Amino acid sequence: MDLSIAREGAIAIITVNATRIDASTAIQFKDEMRSATAEAGDHIVLDLGQVEFIDSSGLGAIVAAMKQLGPGRKLDLAALTPDVDKVFRLTRMDTVFDIHGSLDSVGERAAV
């Protein structure tokens, strides 16, 4: 699983450079997220703009990544493609995560 990390002020943006997060990549995703978030600060945004497919294993891996952050740290999601957005809404995970339409809207909300 290829993840890249960038900083936008106090926000760490982790971009998933893959089209799928599924059963075959979920464990690797969790491991990469653990490494990527270790020194990432308290506010992390996961950019899912390139992810076209996510299954229950992928969804579980994202939830696990959020839980491993611990108290006082936050994981938001951004730029969900329509199919990925649908999975989050159908499973009601849109009530667990703050979901931003784009990376630009993350900075706007943080400034408010």
Gaussian input, Z-matrix of N, CA and C with variables (Angstrom, degrees):
# hf/3-21g

backbone

0 1
 N
 C     1     B1
 C     2     B2     1     A1
 N     3     B3     2     A2     1     D1
 C     4     B4     3     A3     2     D2
 C     5     B5     4     A4     3     D3
 N     6     B6     5     A5     4     D4
 C     7     B7     6     A6     5     D5
 C     8     B8     7     A7     6     D6
 N     9     B9     8     A8     7     D7
 C    10    B10     9     A9     8     D8
 C    11    B11    10    A10     9     D9
 N    12    B12    11    A11    10    D10
 C    13    B13    12    A12    11    D11
 C    14    B14    13    A13    12    D12
 N    15    B15    14    A14    13    D13
 C    16    B16    15    A15    14    D14
 C    17    B17    16    A16    15    D15
 N    18    B18    17    A17    16    D16
 C    19    B19    18    A18    17    D17
 C    20    B20    19    A19    18    D18
 N    21    B21    20    A20    19    D19
 C    22    B22    21    A21    20    D20
 C    23    B23    22    A22    21    D21
 N    24    B24    23    A23    22    D22
 C    25    B25    24    A24    23    D23
 C    26    B26    25    A25    24    D24
 N    27    B27    26    A26    25    D25
 C    28    B28    27    A27    26    D26
 C    29    B29    28    A28    27    D27
 N    30    B30    29    A29    28    D28
 C    31    B31    30    A30    29    D29
 C    32    B32    31    A31    30    D30
 N    33    B33    32    A32    31    D31
 C    34    B34    33    A33    32    D32
 C    35    B35    34    A34    33    D33
 N    36    B36    35    A35    34    D34
 C    37    B37    36    A36    35    D35
 C    38    B38    37    A37    36    D36
 N    39    B39    38    A38    37    D37
 C    40    B40    39    A39    38    D38
 C    41    B41    40    A40    39    D39
 N    42    B42    41    A41    40    D40
 C    43    B43    42    A42    41    D41
 C    44    B44    43    A43    42    D42
 N    45    B45    44    A44    43    D43
 C    46    B46    45    A45    44    D44
 C    47    B47    46    A46    45    D45
 N    48    B48    47    A47    46    D46
 C    49    B49    48    A48    47    D47
 C    50    B50    49    A49    48    D48
 N    51    B51    50    A50    49    D49
 C    52    B52    51    A51    50    D50
 C    53    B53    52    A52    51    D51
 N    54    B54    53    A53    52    D52
 C    55    B55    54    A54    53    D53
 C    56    B56    55    A55    54    D54
 N    57    B57    56    A56    55    D55
 C    58    B58    57    A57    56    D56
 C    59    B59    58    A58    57    D57
 N    60    B60    59    A59    58    D58
 C    61    B61    60    A60    59    D59
 C    62    B62    61    A61    60    D60
 N    63    B63    62    A62    61    D61
 C    64    B64    63    A63    62    D62
 C    65    B65    64    A64    63    D63
 N    66    B66    65    A65    64    D64
 C    67    B67    66    A66    65    D65
 C    68    B68    67    A67    66    D66
 N    69    B69    68    A68    67    D67
 C    70    B70    69    A69    68    D68
 C    71    B71    70    A70    69    D69
 N    72    B72    71    A71    70    D70
 C    73    B73    72    A72    71    D71
 C    74    B74    73    A73    72    D72
 N    75    B75    74    A74    73    D73
 C    76    B76    75    A75    74    D74
 C    77    B77    76    A76    75    D75
 N    78    B78    77    A77    76    D76
 C    79    B79    78    A78    77    D77
 C    80    B80    79    A79    78    D78
 N    81    B81    80    A80    79    D79
 C    82    B82    81    A81    80    D80
 C    83    B83    82    A82    81    D81
 N    84    B84    83    A83    82    D82
 C    85    B85    84    A84    83    D83
 C    86    B86    85    A85    84    D84
 N    87    B87    86    A86    85    D85
 C    88    B88    87    A87    86    D86
 C    89    B89    88    A88    87    D87
 N    90    B90    89    A89    88    D88
 C    91    B91    90    A90    89    D89
 C    92    B92    91    A91    90    D90
 N    93    B93    92    A92    91    D91
 C    94    B94    93    A93    92    D92
 C    95    B95    94    A94    93    D93
 N    96    B96    95    A95    94    D94
 C    97    B97    96    A96    95    D95
 C    98    B98    97    A97    96    D96
 N    99    B99    98    A98    97    D97
 C   100   B100    99    A99    98    D98
 C   101   B101   100   A100    99    D99
 N   102   B102   101   A101   100   D100
 C   103   B103   102   A102   101   D101
 C   104   B104   103   A103   102   D102
 N   105   B105   104   A104   103   D103
 C   106   B106   105   A105   104   D104
 C   107   B107   106   A106   105   D105
 N   108   B108   107   A107   106   D106
 C   109   B109   108   A108   107   D107
 C   110   B110   109   A109   108   D108
 N   111   B111   110   A110   109   D109
 C   112   B112   111   A111   110   D110
 C   113   B113   112   A112   111   D111
 N   114   B114   113   A113   112   D112
 C   115   B115   114   A114   113   D113
 C   116   B116   115   A115   114   D114
 N   117   B117   116   A116   115   D115
 C   118   B118   117   A117   116   D116
 C   119   B119   118   A118   117   D117
 N   120   B120   119   A119   118   D118
 C   121   B121   120   A120   119   D119
 C   122   B122   121   A121   120   D120
 N   123   B123   122   A122   121   D121
 C   124   B124   123   A123   122   D122
 C   125   B125   124   A124   123   D123
 N   126   B126   125   A125   124   D124
 C   127   B127   126   A126   125   D125
 C   128   B128   127   A127   126   D126
 N   129   B129   128   A128   127   D127
 C   130   B130   129   A129   128   D128
 C   131   B131   130   A130   129   D129
 N   132   B132   131   A131   130   D130
 C   133   B133   132   A132   131   D131
 C   134   B134   133   A133   132   D132
 N   135   B135   134   A134   133   D133
 C   136   B136   135   A135   134   D134
 C   137   B137   136   A136   135   D135
 N   138   B138   137   A137   136   D136
 C   139   B139   138   A138   137   D137
 C   140   B140   139   A139   138   D138
 N   141   B141   140   A140   139   D139
 C   142   B142   141   A141   140   D140
 C   143   B143   142   A142   141   D141
 N   144   B144   143   A143   142   D142
 C   145   B145   144   A144   143   D143
 C   146   B146   145   A145   144   D144
 N   147   B147   146   A146   145   D145
 C   148   B148   147   A147   146   D146
 C   149   B149   148   A148   147   D147
 N   150   B150   149   A149   148   D148
 C   151   B151   150   A150   149   D149
 C   152   B152   151   A151   150   D150
 N   153   B153   152   A152   151   D151
 C   154   B154   153   A153   152   D152
 C   155   B155   154   A154   153   D153
 N   156   B156   155   A155   154   D154
 C   157   B157   156   A156   155   D155
 C   158   B158   157   A157   156   D156
 N   159   B159   158   A158   157   D157
 C   160   B160   159   A159   158   D158
 C   161   B161   160   A160   159   D159
 N   162   B162   161   A161   160   D160
 C   163   B163   162   A162   161   D161
 C   164   B164   163   A163   162   D162
 N   165   B165   164   A164   163   D163
 C   166   B166   165   A165   164   D164
 C   167   B167   166   A166   165   D165
 N   168   B168   167   A167   166   D166
 C   169   B169   168   A168   167   D167
 C   170   B170   169   A169   168   D168
 N   171   B171   170   A170   169   D169
 C   172   B172   171   A171   170   D170
 C   173   B173   172   A172   171   D171
 N   174   B174   173   A173   172   D172
 C   175   B175   174   A174   173   D173
 C   176   B176   175   A175   174   D174
 N   177   B177   176   A176   175   D175
 C   178   B178   177   A177   176   D176
 C   179   B179   178   A178   177   D177
 N   180   B180   179   A179   178   D178
 C   181   B181   180   A180   179   D179
 C   182   B182   181   A181   180   D180
 N   183   B183   182   A182   181   D181
 C   184   B184   183   A183   182   D182
 C   185   B185   184   A184   183   D183
 N   186   B186   185   A185   184   D184
 C   187   B187   186   A186   185   D185
 C   188   B188   187   A187   186   D186
 N   189   B189   188   A188   187   D187
 C   190   B190   189   A189   188   D188
 C   191   B191   190   A190   189   D189
 N   192   B192   191   A191   190   D190
 C   193   B193   192   A192   191   D191
 C   194   B194   193   A193   192   D192
 N   195   B195   194   A194   193   D193
 C   196   B196   195   A195   194   D194
 C   197   B197   196   A196   195   D195
 N   198   B198   197   A197   196   D196
 C   199   B199   198   A198   197   D197
 C   200   B200   199   A199   198   D198
 N   201   B201   200   A200   199   D199
 C   202   B202   201   A201   200   D200
 C   203   B203   202   A202   201   D201
 N   204   B204   203   A203   202   D202
 C   205   B205   204   A204   203   D203
 C   206   B206   205   A205   204   D204
 N   207   B207   206   A206   205   D205
 C   208   B208   207   A207   206   D206
 C   209   B209   208   A208   207   D207
 N   210   B210   209   A209   208   D208
 C   211   B211   210   A210   209   D209
 C   212   B212   211   A211   210   D210
 N   213   B213   212   A212   211   D211
 C   214   B214   213   A213   212   D212
 C   215   B215   214   A214   213   D213
 N   216   B216   215   A215   214   D214
 C   217   B217   216   A216   215   D215
 C   218   B218   217   A217   216   D216
 N   219   B219   218   A218   217   D217
 C   220   B220   219   A219   218   D218
 C   221   B221   220   A220   219   D219
 N   222   B222   221   A221   220   D220
 C   223   B223   222   A222   221   D221
 C   224   B224   223   A223   222   D222
 N   225   B225   224   A224   223   D223
 C   226   B226   225   A225   224   D224
 C   227   B227   226   A226   225   D225
 N   228   B228   227   A227   226   D226
 C   229   B229   228   A228   227   D227
 C   230   B230   229   A229   228   D228
 N   231   B231   230   A230   229   D229
 C   232   B232   231   A231   230   D230
 C   233   B233   232   A232   231   D231
 N   234   B234   233   A233   232   D232
 C   235   B235   234   A234   233   D233
 C   236   B236   235   A235   234   D234
 N   237   B237   236   A236   235   D235
 C   238   B238   237   A237   236   D236
 C   239   B239   238   A238   237   D237
 N   240   B240   239   A239   238   D238
 C   241   B241   240   A240   239   D239
 C   242   B242   241   A241   240   D240
 N   243   B243   242   A242   241   D241
 C   244   B244   243   A243   242   D242
 C   245   B245   244   A244   243   D243
 N   246   B246   245   A245   244   D244
 C   247   B247   246   A246   245   D245
 C   248   B248   247   A247   246   D246
 N   249   B249   248   A248   247   D247
 C   250   B250   249   A249   248   D248
 C   251   B251   250   A250   249   D249
 N   252   B252   251   A251   250   D250
 C   253   B253   252   A252   251   D251
 C   254   B254   253   A253   252   D252
 N   255   B255   254   A254   253   D253
 C   256   B256   255   A255   254   D254
 C   257   B257   256   A256   255   D255
 N   258   B258   257   A257   256   D256
 C   259   B259   258   A258   257   D257
 C   260   B260   259   A259   258   D258
 N   261   B261   260   A260   259   D259
 C   262   B262   261   A261   260   D260
 C   263   B263   262   A262   261   D261
 N   264   B264   263   A263   262   D262
 C   265   B265   264   A264   263   D263
 C   266   B266   265   A265   264   D264
 N   267   B267   266   A266   265   D265
 C   268   B268   267   A267   266   D266
 C   269   B269   268   A268   267   D267
 N   270   B270   269   A269   268   D268
 C   271   B271   270   A270   269   D269
 C   272   B272   271   A271   270   D270
 N   273   B273   272   A272   271   D271
 C   274   B274   273   A273   272   D272
 C   275   B275   274   A274   273   D273
 N   276   B276   275   A275   274   D274
 C   277   B277   276   A276   275   D275
 C   278   B278   277   A277   276   D276
 N   279   B279   278   A278   277   D277
 C   280   B280   279   A279   278   D278
 C   281   B281   280   A280   279   D279
 N   282   B282   281   A281   280   D280
 C   283   B283   282   A282   281   D281
 C   284   B284   283   A283   282   D282
 N   285   B285   284   A284   283   D283
 C   286   B286   285   A285   284   D284
 C   287   B287   286   A286   285   D285
 N   288   B288   287   A287   286   D286
 C   289   B289   288   A288   287   D287
 C   290   B290   289   A289   288   D288
 N   291   B291   290   A290   289   D289
 C   292   B292   291   A291   290   D290
 C   293   B293   292   A292   291   D291
 N   294   B294   293   A293   292   D292
 C   295   B295   294   A294   293   D293
 C   296   B296   295   A295   294   D294
 N   297   B297   296   A296   295   D295
 C   298   B298   297   A297   296   D296
 C   299   B299   298   A298   297   D297
 N   300   B300   299   A299   298   D298
 C   301   B301   300   A300   299   D299
 C   302   B302   301   A301   300   D300
 N   303   B303   302   A302   301   D301
 C   304   B304   303   A303   302   D302
 C   305   B305   304   A304   303   D303
 N   306   B306   305   A305   304   D304
 C   307   B307   306   A306   305   D305
 C   308   B308   307   A307   306   D306
 N   309   B309   308   A308   307   D307
 C   310   B310   309   A309   308   D308
 C   311   B311   310   A310   309   D309
 N   312   B312   311   A311   310   D310
 C   313   B313   312   A312   311   D311
 C   314   B314   313   A313   312   D312
 N   315   B315   314   A314   313   D313
 C   316   B316   315   A315   314   D314
 C   317   B317   316   A316   315   D315
 N   318   B318   317   A317   316   D316
 C   319   B319   318   A318   317   D317
 C   320   B320   319   A319   318   D318
 N   321   B321   320   A320   319   D319
 C   322   B322   321   A321   320   D320
 C   323   B323   322   A322   321   D321
 N   324   B324   323   A323   322   D322
 C   325   B325   324   A324   323   D323
 C   326   B326   325   A325   324   D324
 N   327   B327   326   A326   325   D325
 C   328   B328   327   A327   326   D326
 C   329   B329   328   A328   327   D327
 N   330   B330   329   A329   328   D328
 C   331   B331   330   A330   329   D329
 C   332   B332   331   A331   330   D330
 N   333   B333   332   A332   331   D331
 C   334   B334   333   A333   332   D332
 C   335   B335   334   A334   333   D333

   B1=1.4658
   B2=1.5245
   B3=1.3072
   B4=1.4598
   B5=1.5287
   B6=1.3337
   B7=1.4562
   B8=1.5199
   B9=1.3242
   B10=1.4614
   B11=1.5197
   B12=1.3291
   B13=1.4628
   B14=1.5169
   B15=1.3223
   B16=1.4619
   B17=1.5235
   B18=1.3197
   B19=1.4671
   B20=1.5109
   B21=1.3100
   B22=1.4585
   B23=1.5233
   B24=1.3223
   B25=1.4589
   B26=1.5221
   B27=1.3250
   B28=1.4622
   B29=1.5264
   B30=1.3375
   B31=1.4595
   B32=1.5266
   B33=1.3321
   B34=1.4636
   B35=1.5228
   B36=1.3306
   B37=1.4597
   B38=1.5197
   B39=1.3243
   B40=1.4627
   B41=1.5207
   B42=1.3236
   B43=1.4561
   B44=1.5186
   B45=1.3260
   B46=1.4653
   B47=1.5200
   B48=1.3227
   B49=1.4602
   B50=1.5264
   B51=1.3204
   B52=1.4641
   B53=1.5288
   B54=1.3276
   B55=1.4577
   B56=1.5193
   B57=1.3515
   B58=1.4645
   B59=1.5242
   B60=1.3224
   B61=1.4668
   B62=1.5279
   B63=1.3267
   B64=1.4575
   B65=1.5261
   B66=1.3085
   B67=1.4631
   B68=1.5269
   B69=1.3288
   B70=1.4614
   B71=1.5271
   B72=1.3369
   B73=1.4640
   B74=1.5309
   B75=1.3351
   B76=1.4672
   B77=1.5220
   B78=1.3158
   B79=1.4723
   B80=1.5219
   B81=1.3076
   B82=1.4635
   B83=1.5291
   B84=1.3369
   B85=1.4606
   B86=1.5262
   B87=1.3299
   B88=1.4756
   B89=1.5276
   B90=1.3191
   B91=1.4721
   B92=1.5202
   B93=1.3333
   B94=1.4655
   B95=1.5296
   B96=1.3227
   B97=1.4686
   B98=1.5251
   B99=1.3324
   B100=1.4636
   B101=1.5257
   B102=1.3135
   B103=1.4714
   B104=1.5306
   B105=1.3188
   B106=1.4633
   B107=1.5298
   B108=1.3239
   B109=1.4598
   B110=1.5209
   B111=1.3071
   B112=1.4686
   B113=1.5204
   B114=1.3146
   B115=1.4628
   B116=1.5202
   B117=1.3266
   B118=1.4563
   B119=1.5195
   B120=1.2977
   B121=1.4594
   B122=1.5167
   B123=1.3329
   B124=1.4660
   B125=1.5231
   B126=1.3282
   B127=1.4668
   B128=1.5187
   B129=1.3268
   B130=1.4599
   B131=1.5202
   B132=1.3236
   B133=1.4557
   B134=1.5209
   B135=1.3236
   B136=1.4571
   B137=1.5247
   B138=1.3316
   B139=1.4678
   B140=1.5310
   B141=1.3366
   B142=1.4610
   B143=1.5251
   B144=1.3099
   B145=1.4589
   B146=1.5170
   B147=1.3186
   B148=1.4651
   B149=1.5261
   B150=1.3378
   B151=1.4663
   B152=1.5248
   B153=1.3259
   B154=1.4600
   B155=1.5212
   B156=1.3476
   B157=1.4641
   B158=1.5196
   B159=1.3256
   B160=1.4588
   B161=1.5266
   B162=1.3348
   B163=1.4564
   B164=1.5221
   B165=1.3178
   B166=1.4624
   B167=1.5217
   B168=1.3205
   B169=1.4665
   B170=1.5209
   B171=1.3241
   B172=1.4610
   B173=1.5155
   B174=1.3135
   B175=1.4565
   B176=1.5295
   B177=1.3240
   B178=1.4653
   B179=1.5166
   B180=1.3217
   B181=1.4659
   B182=1.5248
   B183=1.3305
   B184=1.4600
   B185=1.5262
   B186=1.3298
   B187=1.4685
   B188=1.5319
   B189=1.3268
   B190=1.4613
   B191=1.5313
   B192=1.3285
   B193=1.4724
   B194=1.5255
   B195=1.3296
   B196=1.4626
   B197=1.5303
   B198=1.3198
   B199=1.4675
   B200=1.5179
   B201=1.3203
   B202=1.4667
   B203=1.5264
   B204=1.3356
   B205=1.4643
   B206=1.5216
   B207=1.3166
   B208=1.4562
   B209=1.5169
   B210=1.3229
   B211=1.4701
   B212=1.5342
   B213=1.3312
   B214=1.4548
   B215=1.5160
   B216=1.3373
   B217=1.4669
   B218=1.5231
   B219=1.3191
   B220=1.4528
   B221=1.5269
   B222=1.3398
   B223=1.4601
   B224=1.5234
   B225=1.3336
   B226=1.4571
   B227=1.5210
   B228=1.3255
   B229=1.4558
   B230=1.5157
   B231=1.3323
   B232=1.4675
   B233=1.5155
   B234=1.3345
   B235=1.4647
   B236=1.5305
   B237=1.3206
   B238=1.4555
   B239=1.5299
   B240=1.3213
   B241=1.4555
   B242=1.5341
   B243=1.3314
   B244=1.4718
   B245=1.5332
   B246=1.3349
   B247=1.4612
   B248=1.5285
   B249=1.3159
   B250=1.4652
   B251=1.5322
   B252=1.3099
   B253=1.4593
   B254=1.5265
   B255=1.3103
   B256=1.4653
   B257=1.5277
   B258=1.3224
   B259=1.4680
   B260=1.5312
   B261=1.3226
   B262=1.4669
   B263=1.5325
   B264=1.3104
   B265=1.4645
   B266=1.5322
   B267=1.3304
   B268=1.4692
   B269=1.5281
   B270=1.3108
   B271=1.4707
   B272=1.5262
   B273=1.3245
   B274=1.4773
   B275=1.5374
   B276=1.2921
   B277=1.4583
   B278=1.5245
   B279=1.3272
   B280=1.4628
   B281=1.5289
   B282=1.3302
   B283=1.4678
   B284=1.5275
   B285=1.3240
   B286=1.4655
   B287=1.5304
   B288=1.3236
   B289=1.4627
   B290=1.5315
   B291=1.3346
   B292=1.4581
   B293=1.5214
   B294=1.3251
   B295=1.4603
   B296=1.5166
   B297=1.3261
   B298=1.4614
   B299=1.5234
   B300=1.3213
   B301=1.4497
   B302=1.5172
   B303=1.3281
   B304=1.4596
   B305=1.5287
   B306=1.3123
   B307=1.4625
   B308=1.5231
   B309=1.3315
   B310=1.4654
   B311=1.5231
   B312=1.3210
   B313=1.4788
   B314=1.5170
   B315=1.3232
   B316=1.4610
   B317=1.5158
   B318=1.3197
   B319=1.4492
   B320=1.5182
   B321=1.3324
   B322=1.4614
   B323=1.5111
   B324=1.3302
   B325=1.4615
   B326=1.5242
   B327=1.3274
   B328=1.4669
   B329=1.5211
   B330=1.3335
   B331=1.4667
   B332=1.5264
   B333=1.3296
   B334=1.4750
   B335=1.5052
   A1=107.21
   A2=115.35
   A3=120.93
   A4=109.55
   A5=115.15
   A6=121.88
   A7=108.50
   A8=116.72
   A9=120.03
   A10=108.39
   A11=115.89
   A12=121.37
   A13=109.64
   A14=115.50
   A15=121.79
   A16=107.82
   A17=116.35
   A18=121.95
   A19=109.69
   A20=115.55
   A21=122.99
   A22=105.54
   A23=116.44
   A24=120.40
   A25=109.78
   A26=116.31
   A27=120.98
   A28=112.78
   A29=116.93
   A30=121.25
   A31=110.01
   A32=115.56
   A33=121.10
   A34=107.44
   A35=116.40
   A36=121.44
   A37=108.40
   A38=115.19
   A39=121.26
   A40=107.29
   A41=116.01
   A42=122.05
   A43=109.62
   A44=115.65
   A45=121.18
   A46=107.09
   A47=116.04
   A48=121.65
   A49=109.61
   A50=115.23
   A51=122.30
   A52=107.70
   A53=116.17
   A54=119.80
   A55=112.84
   A56=117.43
   A57=120.33
   A58=111.21
   A59=114.73
   A60=121.30
   A61=104.08
   A62=115.05
   A63=119.89
   A64=110.34
   A65=116.59
   A66=121.20
   A67=112.37
   A68=117.25
   A69=119.52
   A70=112.96
   A71=118.16
   A72=120.51
   A73=113.73
   A74=117.53
   A75=121.05
   A76=112.92
   A77=118.40
   A78=120.56
   A79=110.14
   A80=116.91
   A81=120.50
   A82=110.39
   A83=116.98
   A84=120.74
   A85=110.82
   A86=117.08
   A87=120.43
   A88=111.33
   A89=116.44
   A90=120.11
   A91=111.40
   A92=116.74
   A93=120.99
   A94=111.14
   A95=116.89
   A96=120.35
   A97=110.83
   A98=117.34
   A99=120.55
   A100=109.93
   A101=116.53
   A102=120.83
   A103=111.41
   A104=116.20
   A105=120.83
   A106=112.49
   A107=117.39
   A108=120.30
   A109=113.67
   A110=117.49
   A111=120.72
   A112=112.47
   A113=117.70
   A114=122.15
   A115=111.71
   A116=117.32
   A117=120.99
   A118=115.48
   A119=119.24
   A120=119.78
   A121=111.44
   A122=115.00
   A123=119.89
   A124=114.78
   A125=118.33
   A126=120.81
   A127=108.73
   A128=115.55
   A129=121.97
   A130=108.12
   A131=115.99
   A132=121.33
   A133=107.78
   A134=115.38
   A135=121.60
   A136=108.01
   A137=116.00
   A138=122.97
   A139=108.29
   A140=115.72
   A141=121.60
   A142=111.83
   A143=117.59
   A144=122.28
   A145=115.31
   A146=118.51
   A147=121.37
   A148=112.47
   A149=116.59
   A150=120.68
   A151=109.39
   A152=115.72
   A153=121.70
   A154=112.47
   A155=117.18
   A156=120.86
   A157=109.97
   A158=115.13
   A159=121.22
   A160=107.31
   A161=116.87
   A162=120.17
   A163=109.19
   A164=117.16
   A165=120.47
   A166=111.97
   A167=118.06
   A168=120.54
   A169=110.88
   A170=116.20
   A171=120.59
   A172=111.81
   A173=115.85
   A174=120.77
   A175=110.02
   A176=115.85
   A177=120.54
   A178=112.21
   A179=116.88
   A180=120.57
   A181=111.20
   A182=117.33
   A183=120.65
   A184=110.15
   A185=117.12
   A186=120.86
   A187=109.93
   A188=117.21
   A189=121.19
   A190=110.95
   A191=116.50
   A192=120.56
   A193=110.20
   A194=116.48
   A195=120.22
   A196=110.36
   A197=116.53
   A198=120.57
   A199=112.30
   A200=117.46
   A201=119.29
   A202=112.82
   A203=117.19
   A204=119.86
   A205=111.62
   A206=116.72
   A207=120.45
   A208=112.07
   A209=115.57
   A210=120.78
   A211=112.21
   A212=114.59
   A213=119.98
   A214=114.55
   A215=117.01
   A216=120.81
   A217=108.69
   A218=115.78
   A219=120.79
   A220=111.79
   A221=115.70
   A222=121.90
   A223=108.76
   A224=116.43
   A225=122.64
   A226=108.02
   A227=115.84
   A228=122.09
   A229=109.04
   A230=116.62
   A231=120.13
   A232=111.13
   A233=114.32
   A234=123.92
   A235=113.16
   A236=117.05
   A237=119.96
   A238=110.71
   A239=115.85
   A240=120.42
   A241=107.82
   A242=118.57
   A243=119.80
   A244=114.52
   A245=118.10
   A246=120.00
   A247=112.00
   A248=116.82
   A249=120.91
   A250=109.62
   A251=116.73
   A252=121.01
   A253=110.73
   A254=116.36
   A255=121.71
   A256=111.18
   A257=117.20
   A258=121.13
   A259=110.35
   A260=117.14
   A261=120.39
   A262=111.32
   A263=117.32
   A264=120.05
   A265=111.72
   A266=117.16
   A267=120.68
   A268=112.30
   A269=116.28
   A270=120.71
   A271=112.19
   A272=116.12
   A273=123.23
   A274=112.05
   A275=118.16
   A276=121.32
   A277=110.96
   A278=116.91
   A279=120.10
   A280=110.90
   A281=117.02
   A282=120.31
   A283=111.26
   A284=116.59
   A285=122.00
   A286=110.89
   A287=116.22
   A288=122.29
   A289=110.27
   A290=116.30
   A291=120.66
   A292=105.72
   A293=116.03
   A294=120.89
   A295=108.88
   A296=115.46
   A297=122.78
   A298=108.96
   A299=116.95
   A300=121.20
   A301=113.68
   A302=115.65
   A303=120.88
   A304=109.19
   A305=116.09
   A306=119.57
   A307=110.77
   A308=117.36
   A309=120.79
   A310=111.43
   A311=117.06
   A312=119.81
   A313=112.59
   A314=118.28
   A315=121.14
   A316=110.14
   A317=117.22
   A318=121.97
   A319=112.11
   A320=116.44
   A321=120.53
   A322=111.15
   A323=117.91
   A324=121.14
   A325=111.84
   A326=116.09
   A327=119.59
   A328=111.18
   A329=116.05
   A330=119.58
   A331=112.70
   A332=116.17
   A333=120.23
   A334=111.50
   D1=127.48
   D2=-178.31
   D3=-101.54
   D4=114.56
   D5=176.28
   D6=-117.14
   D7=143.15
   D8=173.08
   D9=-124.04
   D10=149.26
   D11=-175.21
   D12=-121.54
   D13=136.32
   D14=175.88
   D15=-137.19
   D16=157.82
   D17=177.65
   D18=-110.17
   D19=137.15
   D20=174.27
   D21=-129.46
   D22=84.77
   D23=-174.01
   D24=66.13
   D25=-124.05
   D26=-179.19
   D27=-85.86
   D28=-1.31
   D29=-176.87
   D30=-100.44
   D31=132.01
   D32=172.54
   D33=-96.35
   D34=126.45
   D35=179.26
   D36=-107.42
   D37=119.72
   D38=177.90
   D39=-108.08
   D40=118.14
   D41=-178.67
   D42=-100.24
   D43=129.99
   D44=174.85
   D45=-87.07
   D46=113.76
   D47=-179.25
   D48=-96.85
   D49=59.34
   D50=179.74
   D51=-153.07
   D52=158.14
   D53=-178.83
   D54=-93.71
   D55=-10.78
   D56=-177.38
   D57=-139.21
   D58=142.14
   D59=165.37
   D60=-126.38
   D61=103.49
   D62=-174.97
   D63=-140.03
   D64=-169.28
   D65=-175.94
   D66=-56.11
   D67=-33.30
   D68=-177.32
   D69=-77.56
   D70=-15.48
   D71=-177.45
   D72=-121.55
   D73=-5.34
   D74=-171.82
   D75=-60.51
   D76=-44.61
   D77=-178.24
   D78=-65.94
   D79=-43.47
   D80=177.98
   D81=-63.37
   D82=-40.15
   D83=177.27
   D84=-59.04
   D85=-47.83
   D86=179.70
   D87=-59.58
   D88=-43.40
   D89=179.42
   D90=-63.41
   D91=-44.31
   D92=179.51
   D93=-65.63
   D94=-39.25
   D95=178.08
   D96=-64.97
   D97=-39.88
   D98=178.76
   D99=-59.47
   D100=-44.42
   D101=178.21
   D102=-66.93
   D103=-44.25
   D104=-176.07
   D105=-67.08
   D106=-31.65
   D107=-176.38
   D108=-93.62
   D109=-6.63
   D110=-176.16
   D111=-54.59
   D112=-41.33
   D113=-178.16
   D114=-120.60
   D115=25.87
   D116=-170.13
   D117=-87.81
   D118=-3.72
   D119=-178.36
   D120=91.89
   D121=-169.04
   D122=-172.32
   D123=-92.76
   D124=-18.96
   D125=-179.15
   D126=-121.88
   D127=116.39
   D128=-177.26
   D129=-122.39
   D130=137.16
   D131=175.61
   D132=-118.36
   D133=127.11
   D134=178.01
   D135=-96.58
   D136=112.94
   D137=-179.45
   D138=-85.72
   D139=110.29
   D140=-178.18
   D141=-105.07
   D142=21.86
   D143=-175.48
   D144=-61.97
   D145=-22.94
   D146=179.57
   D147=-97.05
   D148=-8.97
   D149=-176.37
   D150=-83.47
   D151=118.27
   D152=-178.54
   D153=-98.87
   D154=-18.88
   D155=-176.99
   D156=-143.29
   D157=136.55
   D158=174.16
   D159=-141.27
   D160=135.90
   D161=176.04
   D162=-111.48
   D163=-173.27
   D164=-176.30
   D165=-62.34
   D166=-33.20
   D167=177.25
   D168=-66.31
   D169=-40.66
   D170=177.50
   D171=-66.46
   D172=-41.27
   D173=177.05
   D174=-61.80
   D175=-44.26
   D176=177.39
   D177=-62.00
   D178=-35.77
   D179=179.40
   D180=-67.31
   D181=-37.35
   D182=177.94
   D183=-68.72
   D184=-41.49
   D185=176.76
   D186=-62.64
   D187=-42.42
   D188=178.46
   D189=-62.22
   D190=-38.82
   D191=178.42
   D192=-63.83
   D193=-38.65
   D194=177.64
   D195=-65.35
   D196=-44.95
   D197=-177.19
   D198=-65.94
   D199=-35.60
   D200=-178.79
   D201=-70.92
   D202=-13.73
   D203=177.39
   D204=-65.26
   D205=-34.18
   D206=179.74
   D207=85.60
   D208=177.17
   D209=-176.64
   D210=-66.44
   D211=146.31
   D212=176.85
   D213=84.58
   D214=-3.07
   D215=178.38
   D216=-118.94
   D217=147.63
   D218=-172.17
   D219=-128.65
   D220=138.28
   D221=175.05
   D222=-117.84
   D223=116.09
   D224=174.59
   D225=-104.62
   D226=163.95
   D227=176.95
   D228=-118.74
   D229=149.69
   D230=-179.46
   D231=-143.88
   D232=152.25
   D233=170.09
   D234=61.17
   D235=40.51
   D236=179.41
   D237=-66.63
   D238=134.64
   D239=174.05
   D240=-71.94
   D241=160.60
   D242=-175.62
   D243=-54.54
   D244=-42.89
   D245=-178.60
   D246=-67.73
   D247=-39.20
   D248=178.58
   D249=-69.20
   D250=-41.79
   D251=177.20
   D252=-58.23
   D253=-41.34
   D254=179.76
   D255=-60.58
   D256=-42.34
   D257=178.53
   D258=-61.68
   D259=-44.45
   D260=179.88
   D261=-64.14
   D262=-37.72
   D263=-179.78
   D264=-74.12
   D265=-42.17
   D266=179.83
   D267=-63.24
   D268=-34.07
   D269=-179.45
   D270=-90.88
   D271=1.22
   D272=-179.07
   D273=64.49
   D274=17.62
   D275=175.86
   D276=-72.29
   D277=-12.54
   D278=174.92
   D279=-68.85
   D280=-12.48
   D281=175.59
   D282=-90.45
   D283=-13.18
   D284=-179.22
   D285=-92.55
   D286=-37.91
   D287=-176.67
   D288=-108.22
   D289=148.38
   D290=165.16
   D291=-80.65
   D292=123.61
   D293=-178.07
   D294=-113.65
   D295=123.63
   D296=-179.25
   D297=-103.82
   D298=138.96
   D299=-179.54
   D300=-63.20
   D301=-31.97
   D302=-180.00
   D303=-150.81
   D304=168.77
   D305=176.40
   D306=-67.33
   D307=-31.18
   D308=178.01
   D309=-61.05
   D310=-38.83
   D311=-178.87
   D312=-70.52
   D313=-20.55
   D314=176.59
   D315=-64.52
   D316=-48.18
   D317=179.40
   D318=-63.32
   D319=-36.81
   D320=178.90
   D321=-65.57
   D322=-42.93
   D323=178.79
   D324=-67.62
   D325=-38.98
   D326=-179.08
   D327=-65.30
   D328=-29.55
   D329=-178.58
   D330=-77.26
   D331=-18.78
   D332=-177.36
   D333=-76.90

